[in-house]
Amino acid sequence: MTTRGLVAQLPRVALVVACLVLGAVLGTVLATDRRTVWDGEALLRADPTPATGSGAATRGDAATFAAAAAAAITAPAVVEVASSTPLPAPVTDVRATVRPGTAIVEVRVTSDDRSAAATGARTYALALRTVRTASERGQYRRAATTLRESATSAGRGRLPDAVVAQLAELETAARSVLPLTIVRVGTVRERSSGTETPVAAGVGAAGGLLVALLLLAGGWGWRRRGRRIATLPALRSGSGTVPVIGAVPPLRTYARRGRGRSFGITASEVETFRMVRRGLRDAASDRGQVVLVTSAQAGAGKSTVAVGLAAAAAEAGERALVVECDLRIPSIAGRLGLRPGPGLSDYLGGRAEPRATLQEARLPGGPAAAPSFWVVTAGSADVPPDRLGGREIAEMLGHVRDGYDVVILDAPPLIGAVDAGHLVPQADVVALCVRLGRITRPALAAATDLAVRATDADRVRIVATGVGSSRDPAGETTIYGPARDR
């Protein structure tokens, strides 16, 4: 073999040597009886007082109620609700305790898998809240039934005004009570479990070398069978009953002077969002007027999809409105060159009227005569995420339905935040954005399950983003038209 041939083989030789050394090291480490487990944590605040604030039907203080809620974490009803959510890996332990001197219930889920620990903590927290809420509301309704029967048997004719008022208060409490409020979910802590009694290091090293040789002999095919979803066909086969209705190619971005990055949607690329819009309308019998755009995880391009849908609707002659509901990491104002506020958070905080939050926008870099759409930015007020599930957002959507053909809600990801869960029931159709090459099968399953649980399954659709030619063997993202437009 010539010198040039030897040089050309050096990278492969180095890879083989590295694999062998790594195998030996891993074999030695695995020869000890030691493992790492993960604790996922969720915090809930106990507040059994009715939402009306009267406190007439309150039973016990918050600390006593918190203790009862913590004891219910292993109740069959809670376990049944939680077990219906698929987790990436088995959960080995679930416990709930009350922090001393507080009304905070701490749910801790242990698993060998970090993702399973985080998802499990959220799942059991939601299950506990669901069961306790149903129990509380049932008690209010039973109290109202007992009061009505007692008043009817004691008198004749119509019920006294005092009894009618008590019945109305009990019915209101039954509808609005939420005895447990989720304070925080998704915190994961690493800890070691078991002992560190080593066995023969030589046996472990030999075993590691053998495994490394087997992996090298088998090639790199195992990478293609990994957990990440890299192509459109793989996404469709792994999305279960939720259909994939659109594919968005990688879009260019360009810098706005002093304002960071901007949307880089060209005139021809708007056609991609027209096809996505058509698929979303087919998913809702009422034409999908209110569209919730969310994602499984951060970085999926949900804000780009939301703005692209609005631009496509505007070009079709429709009045389109984008409401930026991502109050944690807002981006639309800077990328469209709009003022940050007043926006949605200012309206939710009572600092601005809905009309004052509206701003007219067009795609950056496009012609001045391009059709415009309207935007409500996230705003600058500091409001808790739970306000997205309050009556203010419902009233706002009720008003804008009359004035716009399509209303697009740009929501945070479903995994890692409760915000989008508050908004899903308000939407006619949900567009779940997933970025190929980043999304994993467990994350896709968890996100679709969260969306389907909050609304009808036939109202949820998946939009693939970052779909380059290597991820699209059928060429679905190829735009038909003159070359100069592409």
VEXDREN-2710 file (C-alpha; in Angstrom, 1 decimal):
% VEXDREN-2710
k/r/px/py/pz
1/MET/0.0/0.0/0.0
2/THR/1.3/3.4/-0.9
3/THR/1.9/6.3/1.5
4/ARG/-1.1/8.1/0.1
5/GLY/-3.3/5.0/0.7
6/LEU/-2.1/4.8/4.3
7/VAL/-2.9/8.4/4.9
8/ALA/-6.4/7.9/3.4
9/GLN/-7.0/5.0/5.9
10/LEU/-6.0/7.0/8.9
11/PRO/-9.5/8.3/9.8
12/ARG/-10.9/4.8/9.7
13/VAL/-8.1/3.4/11.8
14/ALA/-8.6/6.2/14.3
15/LEU/-12.3/5.5/14.5
16/VAL/-11.7/1.8/15.1
17/VAL/-9.2/2.6/17.8
18/ALA/-11.5/5.1/19.4
19/CYS/-14.4/2.6/19.5
20/LEU/-12.2/-0.1/21.0
21/VAL/-10.9/2.3/23.8
22/LEU/-14.4/3.6/24.4
23/GLY/-15.7/0.0/24.6
24/ALA/-13.0/-0.9/27.1
25/VAL/-13.7/2.1/29.3
26/LEU/-17.5/1.6/29.2
27/GLY/-17.0/-2.1/30.0
28/THR/-15.0/-1.2/33.1
29/VAL/-17.6/1.4/34.2
30/LEU/-20.5/-1.0/33.6
31/ALA/-18.8/-3.7/35.6
32/THR/-19.8/-1.8/38.8
33/ASP/-23.2/-2.1/40.3
34/ARG/-24.2/1.5/39.9
35/ARG/-27.0/3.3/38.0
36/THR/-28.4/6.8/37.6
37/VAL/-32.1/7.5/38.1
38/TRP/-34.0/10.7/37.5
39/ASP/-36.6/12.4/39.7
40/GLY/-39.3/14.4/37.9
41/GLU/-41.0/17.0/40.1
42/ALA/-44.3/18.8/39.9
43/LEU/-45.7/21.3/42.4
44/LEU/-49.4/22.0/43.0
45/ARG/-51.0/24.5/45.3
46/ALA/-54.1/23.5/47.3
47/ASP/-56.9/26.1/47.3
48/PRO/-60.3/24.5/48.1
49/THR/-62.1/27.9/48.3
50/PRO/-64.7/28.4/45.6
51/ALA/-63.8/30.7/42.7
52/THR/-66.7/33.0/43.7
53/GLY/-64.8/34.0/46.8
54/SER/-67.7/33.6/49.2
55/GLY/-66.2/30.6/50.9
56/ALA/-69.7/29.3/51.9
57/ALA/-69.0/25.8/50.8
58/THR/-65.3/25.6/52.0
59/ARG/-64.4/22.4/53.8
60/GLY/-61.3/22.6/55.9
61/ASP/-58.2/24.7/55.4
62/ALA/-55.8/24.5/52.5
63/ALA/-53.2/22.6/54.4
64/THR/-55.7/19.8/55.3
65/PHE/-56.9/19.7/51.8
66/ALA/-53.3/19.5/50.5
67/ALA/-52.7/16.5/52.8
68/ALA/-55.8/14.7/51.4
69/ALA/-54.7/15.5/47.8
70/ALA/-51.2/14.1/48.5
71/ALA/-52.7/10.9/50.0
72/ALA/-54.8/10.5/46.8
73/ILE/-51.8/10.2/44.4
74/THR/-52.0/6.4/44.6
75/ALA/-55.8/6.2/44.5
76/PRO/-57.1/3.9/41.7
77/ALA/-58.8/6.9/40.0
78/VAL/-55.6/8.9/39.8
79/VAL/-53.5/5.8/38.7
80/GLU/-56.1/5.0/36.0
81/VAL/-56.0/8.6/34.5
82/ALA/-52.2/8.7/34.6
83/SER/-51.6/5.3/33.2
84/SER/-53.5/6.1/30.1
85/THR/-50.7/8.4/29.0
86/PRO/-47.8/6.5/27.3
87/LEU/-44.4/7.3/28.8
88/PRO/-41.0/6.9/27.1
89/ALA/-39.9/4.5/29.8
90/PRO/-41.3/2.8/32.9
91/VAL/-41.9/4.8/36.0
92/THR/-40.4/3.0/39.0
93/ASP/-41.9/5.1/41.8
94/VAL/-44.6/7.8/42.3
95/ARG/-45.0/9.7/45.6
96/ALA/-46.6/12.9/46.8
97/THR/-45.9/14.9/50.0
98/VAL/-46.9/18.2/51.5
99/ARG/-44.2/20.7/52.1
100/PRO/-44.2/21.5/55.9
101/GLY/-46.1/24.6/56.9
102/THR/-47.4/25.2/53.3
103/ALA/-50.3/24.1/51.1
104/ILE/-47.9/22.9/48.4
105/VAL/-48.2/19.3/47.1
106/GLU/-45.0/18.0/45.7
107/VAL/-45.4/15.1/43.2
108/ARG/-42.1/13.2/42.6
109/VAL/-41.8/10.6/39.8
110/THR/-38.7/8.3/39.6
111/SER/-37.6/6.7/36.4
112/ASP/-34.4/5.5/34.7
113/ASP/-35.2/7.8/31.8
114/ARG/-34.9/11.6/32.1
115/SER/-37.7/12.2/29.6
116/ALA/-40.0/9.7/31.3
117/ALA/-39.4/11.4/34.7
118/ALA/-40.4/14.8/33.4
119/THR/-43.4/13.6/31.4
120/GLY/-44.5/11.3/34.3
121/ALA/-44.4/14.2/36.8
122/ARG/-46.6/16.3/34.5
123/THR/-48.9/13.3/33.8
124/TYR/-49.5/12.5/37.5
125/ALA/-49.9/16.1/38.4
126/LEU/-52.6/16.6/35.8
127/ALA/-54.3/13.3/36.8
128/LEU/-54.3/14.3/40.5
129/ARG/-55.7/17.7/39.6
130/THR/-58.4/16.2/37.4
131/VAL/-59.5/13.6/40.0
132/ARG/-59.6/16.1/42.9
133/THR/-61.4/18.7/40.8
134/ALA/-64.1/16.1/39.9
135/SER/-64.4/15.1/43.5
136/GLU/-64.8/18.7/44.8
137/ARG/-67.4/19.6/42.1
138/GLY/-69.3/16.4/43.0
139/GLN/-69.4/17.4/46.6
140/TYR/-70.8/20.9/45.8
141/ARG/-73.5/19.4/43.6
142/ARG/-74.5/16.8/46.2
143/ALA/-74.7/19.6/48.8
144/ALA/-77.0/21.6/46.4
145/THR/-79.2/18.5/45.9
146/THR/-79.5/18.0/49.6
147/LEU/-80.3/21.6/50.3
148/ARG/-83.0/21.7/47.5
149/GLU/-84.6/18.5/48.8
150/SER/-84.6/19.7/52.4
151/ALA/-86.2/23.1/51.5
152/THR/-88.8/21.4/49.3
153/SER/-89.9/19.0/52.1
154/ALA/-90.0/21.7/54.8
155/GLY/-92.2/24.2/52.9
156/ARG/-94.7/24.7/50.1
157/GLY/-94.7/26.7/46.9
158/ARG/-91.6/28.5/45.7
159/LEU/-88.3/28.2/47.5
160/PRO/-87.2/31.1/49.8
161/ASP/-84.9/33.7/48.3
162/ALA/-82.1/32.8/50.8
163/VAL/-82.3/29.1/49.7
164/VAL/-82.3/30.1/46.0
165/ALA/-79.2/32.3/46.6
166/GLN/-77.4/29.4/48.4
167/LEU/-78.3/27.0/45.6
168/ALA/-76.9/29.5/42.9
169/GLU/-73.7/29.9/44.9
170/LEU/-73.3/26.1/45.2
171/GLU/-73.9/25.6/41.5
172/THR/-71.4/28.4/40.6
173/ALA/-68.8/26.8/42.9
174/ALA/-69.4/23.4/41.3
175/ARG/-68.7/24.8/37.8
176/SER/-65.7/26.9/38.7
177/VAL/-63.9/25.2/41.6
178/LEU/-60.3/24.2/40.8
179/PRO/-58.9/23.0/44.1
180/LEU/-55.4/22.3/42.8
181/THR/-53.3/24.8/40.8
182/ILE/-50.2/23.6/39.0
183/VAL/-47.3/25.8/40.1
184/ARG/-44.4/24.2/38.3
185/VAL/-43.8/21.0/36.3
186/GLY/-40.9/19.4/34.4
187/THR/-38.1/19.9/37.0
188/VAL/-35.8/16.9/36.8
189/ARG/-33.0/16.0/39.2
190/GLU/-30.3/13.4/38.7
191/ARG/-29.3/11.0/41.5
192/SER/-27.4/7.8/41.9
193/SER/-29.0/4.6/43.0
194/GLY/-27.5/1.3/44.2
195/THR/-24.0/0.5/45.3
196/GLU/-20.7/0.8/43.7
197/THR/-19.3/-2.7/44.3
198/PRO/-16.9/-3.3/41.4
199/VAL/-16.4/-6.7/39.9
200/ALA/-13.4/-7.8/37.9
201/ALA/-12.4/-4.8/35.8
202/GLY/-10.7/-7.1/33.3
203/VAL/-13.9/-9.0/32.6
204/GLY/-15.7/-5.7/32.1
205/ALA/-13.0/-4.3/29.7
206/ALA/-13.0/-7.6/27.7
207/GLY/-16.8/-7.4/27.4
208/GLY/-16.7/-3.8/26.3
209/LEU/-14.1/-4.6/23.6
210/LEU/-16.3/-7.4/22.4
211/VAL/-19.3/-5.1/22.2
212/ALA/-17.3/-2.5/20.3
213/LEU/-16.1/-5.1/17.8
214/LEU/-19.7/-6.2/17.2
215/LEU/-20.9/-2.7/16.7
216/LEU/-18.1/-2.0/14.2
217/ALA/-18.8/-5.2/12.3
218/GLY/-22.5/-4.4/12.2
219/GLY/-21.8/-0.9/10.7
220/TRP/-23.8/2.2/11.4
221/GLY/-27.3/1.0/10.5
222/TRP/-28.4/1.4/14.1
223/ARG/-28.3/5.1/13.7
224/ARG/-31.0/5.0/11.1
225/ARG/-33.2/3.1/13.6
226/GLY/-32.7/5.8/16.2
227/ARG/-35.5/7.6/18.1
228/ARG/-35.3/10.8/16.0
229/ILE/-37.8/11.2/13.1
230/ALA/-35.8/12.4/10.1
231/THR/-38.1/12.1/7.0
232/LEU/-41.7/12.8/6.0
233/PRO/-42.5/9.0/5.4
234/ALA/-41.1/8.2/8.9
235/LEU/-43.2/11.0/10.4
236/ARG/-46.4/9.8/8.7
237/SER/-45.8/6.2/9.9
238/GLY/-45.0/7.4/13.5
239/SER/-47.8/9.9/13.9
240/GLY/-50.5/7.3/14.7
241/THR/-54.0/8.5/14.0
242/VAL/-53.1/12.2/13.7
243/PRO/-52.5/13.0/10.0
244/VAL/-49.7/15.1/8.5
245/ILE/-51.3/17.8/6.4
246/GLY/-48.3/20.0/5.4
247/ALA/-44.6/20.2/5.0
248/VAL/-42.7/23.5/5.3
249/PRO/-39.2/23.7/3.8
250/PRO/-36.3/25.4/5.6
251/LEU/-36.9/29.2/5.2
252/ARG/-34.2/31.7/4.9
253/THR/-34.0/34.5/7.5
254/TYR/-32.2/37.8/7.1
255/ALA/-31.2/40.5/9.6
256/ARG/-33.2/43.6/10.3
257/ARG/-30.9/46.5/11.3
258/GLY/-31.0/46.7/15.1
259/ARG/-33.9/44.1/15.4
260/GLY/-32.2/40.7/15.1
261/ARG/-33.5/38.1/12.7
262/SER/-36.7/38.4/10.6
263/PHE/-39.0/36.1/8.8
264/GLY/-37.7/35.1/5.3
265/ILE/-40.9/33.9/3.6
266/THR/-40.8/34.7/-0.1
267/ALA/-43.8/35.1/-2.3
268/SER/-43.5/31.6/-3.8
269/GLU/-43.1/30.1/-0.3
270/VAL/-46.5/31.4/0.7
271/GLU/-47.9/28.7/-1.5
272/THR/-46.7/26.2/1.1
273/PHE/-48.8/27.8/3.7
274/ARG/-51.8/27.9/1.4
275/MET/-51.6/24.1/1.3
276/VAL/-51.3/23.9/5.0
277/ARG/-54.3/26.2/5.4
278/ARG/-56.4/24.0/3.1
279/GLY/-55.5/20.9/5.2
280/LEU/-56.5/22.7/8.4
281/ARG/-59.8/23.8/7.0
282/ASP/-60.6/20.2/6.0
283/ALA/-60.0/19.2/9.7
284/ALA/-62.8/21.4/11.0
285/SER/-66.4/21.4/10.0
286/ASP/-66.7/25.1/10.9
287/ARG/-63.9/26.1/8.4
288/GLY/-61.3/26.3/11.2
289/GLN/-61.7/30.0/11.9
290/VAL/-59.6/29.9/15.1
291/VAL/-56.3/28.0/14.5
292/LEU/-54.0/27.2/17.3
293/VAL/-50.4/26.8/16.1
294/THR/-48.2/25.0/18.7
295/SER/-45.3/22.6/18.7
296/ALA/-44.1/19.5/20.5
297/GLN/-40.8/21.3/21.6
298/ALA/-39.1/24.6/21.2
299/GLY/-37.4/25.5/17.9
300/ALA/-40.0/23.8/15.6
301/GLY/-40.8/27.1/13.7
302/LYS/-44.4/27.5/15.0
303/SER/-44.2/31.3/14.9
304/THR/-43.0/31.2/11.3
305/VAL/-46.0/28.9/10.4
306/ALA/-48.4/31.2/12.2
307/VAL/-47.2/34.3/10.3
308/GLY/-47.1/32.3/7.0
309/LEU/-50.7/31.2/7.5
310/ALA/-51.7/34.8/8.1
311/ALA/-49.9/36.0/4.9
312/ALA/-51.5/33.2/2.9
313/ALA/-55.0/34.1/4.2
314/ALA/-54.4/37.8/3.4
315/GLU/-53.3/37.1/-0.1
316/ALA/-56.6/35.1/-0.5
317/GLY/-58.5/38.3/0.4
318/GLU/-59.3/37.2/4.0
319/ARG/-59.0/39.3/7.1
320/ALA/-56.4/37.5/9.2
321/LEU/-55.3/38.1/12.8
322/VAL/-52.2/36.6/14.5
323/VAL/-52.4/36.6/18.4
324/GLU/-49.0/35.9/19.9
325/CYS/-49.9/33.8/23.0
326/ASP/-46.3/32.8/23.7
327/LEU/-45.8/35.2/26.7
328/ARG/-42.6/33.4/27.8
329/ILE/-40.4/33.8/24.7
330/PRO/-42.1/36.3/22.3
331/SER/-40.5/36.9/18.9
332/ILE/-43.1/38.2/16.4
333/ALA/-42.7/41.9/17.2
334/GLY/-39.0/42.0/16.6
335/ARG/-39.2/39.8/13.5
336/LEU/-42.0/41.8/11.9
337/GLY/-40.7/45.2/12.9
338/LEU/-43.6/45.9/15.2
339/ARG/-43.7/47.7/18.6
340/PRO/-43.6/45.2/21.5
341/GLY/-46.7/46.5/23.2
342/PRO/-49.4/47.1/24.2
343/GLY/-50.2/43.4/23.5
344/LEU/-52.0/40.4/24.8
345/SER/-50.4/40.4/28.3
346/ASP/-51.3/44.1/28.7
347/TYR/-54.9/43.2/27.8
348/LEU/-55.0/40.3/30.2
349/GLY/-53.5/42.5/32.9
350/GLY/-56.2/45.1/32.4
351/ARG/-53.8/47.7/31.1
352/ALA/-55.1/48.0/27.5
353/GLU/-58.3/47.6/25.5
354/PRO/-58.3/45.0/22.8
355/ARG/-58.4/47.6/20.0
356/ALA/-55.3/49.3/21.3
357/THR/-53.3/46.0/20.9
358/LEU/-53.9/45.6/17.1
359/GLN/-51.0/46.4/14.7
360/GLU/-51.0/46.1/10.9
361/ALA/-48.2/44.0/9.4
362/ARG/-46.8/42.7/6.2
363/LEU/-44.1/40.1/5.4
364/PRO/-40.6/41.8/5.7
365/GLY/-38.9/42.3/2.4
366/GLY/-42.1/42.0/0.3
367/PRO/-43.7/44.7/-1.9
368/ALA/-45.4/47.6/-0.1
369/ALA/-48.6/46.8/-1.9
370/ALA/-48.7/43.3/-0.5
371/PRO/-51.9/42.4/1.4
372/SER/-51.6/43.1/5.1
373/PHE/-52.7/41.2/8.1
374/TRP/-53.2/42.1/11.8
375/VAL/-51.1/41.2/14.8
376/VAL/-51.5/41.3/18.5
377/THR/-48.0/40.9/20.0
378/ALA/-47.3/39.2/23.3
379/GLY/-47.0/42.6/25.1
380/SER/-44.8/43.7/28.0
381/ALA/-46.9/43.1/31.1
382/ASP/-46.0/40.4/33.5
383/VAL/-49.0/38.0/33.9
384/PRO/-49.1/34.4/35.0
385/PRO/-49.6/31.7/32.3
386/ASP/-52.8/30.6/33.9
387/ARG/-54.5/33.8/32.6
388/LEU/-54.5/32.3/29.2
389/GLY/-57.2/30.0/30.4
390/GLY/-59.3/32.7/31.9
391/ARG/-62.5/34.4/30.7
392/GLU/-60.6/37.4/29.2
393/ILE/-59.0/35.3/26.4
394/ALA/-62.4/33.7/25.7
395/GLU/-64.1/37.1/25.5
396/MET/-61.4/38.4/23.2
397/LEU/-61.8/35.4/20.9
398/GLY/-65.5/35.8/20.9
399/HIS/-65.1/39.4/19.7
400/VAL/-62.5/38.8/17.0
401/ARG/-64.5/35.9/15.5
402/ASP/-67.0/38.5/14.2
403/GLY/-64.3/40.7/12.7
404/TYR/-61.8/38.3/11.1
405/ASP/-62.0/35.4/8.7
406/VAL/-59.2/33.6/10.4
407/VAL/-57.6/34.0/13.8
408/ILE/-54.3/32.3/14.4
409/LEU/-53.0/31.7/18.0
410/ASP/-49.2/31.4/18.2
411/ALA/-48.9/29.3/21.4
412/PRO/-45.9/27.9/23.4
413/PRO/-44.9/24.2/23.0
414/LEU/-47.2/21.6/24.5
415/ILE/-44.3/19.9/26.3
416/GLY/-42.7/21.9/29.1
417/ALA/-45.4/24.5/29.6
418/VAL/-49.1/24.5/30.6
419/ASP/-49.9/27.6/28.4
420/ALA/-50.9/25.8/25.3
421/GLY/-53.1/23.4/27.2
422/HIS/-55.3/26.3/28.3
423/LEU/-55.7/27.5/24.7
424/VAL/-56.4/24.2/22.9
425/PRO/-60.1/24.1/23.9
426/GLN/-60.6/27.6/22.5
427/ALA/-59.4/26.6/19.0
428/ASP/-61.4/25.1/16.1
429/VAL/-58.3/23.2/14.9
430/VAL/-54.8/22.6/16.2
431/ALA/-51.7/22.7/14.0
432/LEU/-48.9/20.8/15.8
433/CYS/-45.5/21.8/14.3
434/VAL/-42.6/19.3/14.4
435/ARG/-39.1/19.8/13.0
436/LEU/-37.8/16.8/11.2
437/GLY/-34.4/15.7/12.5
438/ARG/-35.1/17.0/16.0
439/ILE/-38.4/15.5/17.0
440/THR/-38.2/12.1/18.7
441/ARG/-40.9/9.4/18.7
442/PRO/-41.6/9.7/22.4
443/ALA/-41.9/13.5/22.2
444/LEU/-44.2/13.3/19.2
445/ALA/-46.4/10.7/21.0
446/ALA/-46.5/12.8/24.2
447/ALA/-47.4/16.0/22.3
448/THR/-50.1/14.5/20.2
449/ASP/-51.6/12.8/23.3
450/LEU/-51.7/16.1/25.1
451/ALA/-53.4/17.8/22.2
452/VAL/-55.9/15.0/21.6
453/ARG/-56.8/14.9/25.3
454/ALA/-57.7/18.6/25.3
455/THR/-59.9/18.6/22.1
456/ASP/-61.5/16.2/19.6
457/ALA/-58.9/14.0/17.9
458/ASP/-60.1/14.9/14.4
459/ARG/-59.3/18.6/15.1
460/VAL/-55.5/17.9/15.5
461/ARG/-53.2/18.0/12.5
462/ILE/-49.4/17.8/12.2
463/VAL/-47.3/20.3/10.2
464/ALA/-43.7/19.2/9.4
465/THR/-41.1/21.9/9.3
466/GLY/-37.4/22.1/8.2
467/VAL/-38.3/19.7/5.4
468/GLY/-35.3/19.8/3.0
469/SER/-34.9/17.7/-0.1
470/SER/-33.1/14.9/1.8
471/ARG/-36.1/14.6/4.1
472/ASP/-38.7/14.7/1.4
473/PRO/-38.2/11.9/-1.1
474/ALA/-41.5/12.5/-2.7
475/GLY/-40.8/16.2/-3.3
476/GLU/-43.8/17.5/-1.5
477/THR/-42.2/20.8/-0.7
478/THR/-41.3/21.6/-4.3
479/ILE/-43.2/24.7/-5.4
480/TYR/-44.6/24.7/-8.9
481/GLY/-44.0/28.0/-10.8
482/PRO/-41.5/30.1/-12.7
483/ALA/-37.9/29.5/-11.6
484/ARG/-37.4/33.2/-10.8
485/ASP/-40.1/33.0/-8.1
486/ARG/-38.3/30.1/-6.4
END
